[in-house]
Amino acid sequence: MSSRIKEMIDSLITGNAENNPALANIIKAKLILNGINPKKFTAEVIDDPLTIAKLEKLAKELRPV
């Protein structure tokens, strides 16, 4: 079973980093500053609605204008 949180984190990092490792690290740091540690979430983690809301908000912030 795949966790929606893990999928969202992976898509945020890969979608916004555009194969740039430095940018991927910046996105990971921004996640950590928002209380979401990407290393903590695996495919086995139960989805938390609060974390999903944080990720959706962060995705809107990172979306290019």
N, C-alpha and C positions, 0 to 999 in steps of 0.2 A: 504494500500500500504506500502510495506516494503522498507526502504531506504537501498541502497547498502552500504552507509557509515556505518550505524548502524550495518549491518551484518558483514562488514569487521572488525570493532572495536571488536565486540563480538567474532568473530573467532580468532582474534589476542590474545585476553585475554585468552579465554578458551583453545585454542590450544597450547599456549606456557606456560601457568601457570601450567598445569598438576595437577589440584586440590590443588595447593599450594597458599594459600591466600597471603602470603608475596610476592611471585613472581608475582601474579596478581597485587598487589599494585605497584610493581616496573615497570611493563609494563604500567600501567595507568599513572605513573609519567613520564615515557619516552614519552608517547603520549602527555601529557600536555607540556612537554619541547619542543616538536616539533610543538606546536601550535594547538593541537587537544584535546579538553576537552571532554572525553567520556560522561560526564553527560549532555553536551550541545546537543548532537545528539540523536534524537529520531527517531521512524519509520516514522514520518510525515515530517522530514526535507528533503528539495529538495537536490538532489545529486549535489555536486560541483566538477567539474573535477580536480581542484587544490588540494582539500582535498583528493580525491581518489588517486591522484598521490603521495601525501605525505604518505598515508597509504600503498600503494604498495611498496614504497621505504623502509618504516619502516619494512614491512613484510619480505623483502629480508634481512635486517639487523638482524632481530630476528631469521631467519631460522637457525637451527643448521647445523653445517658443517659436 
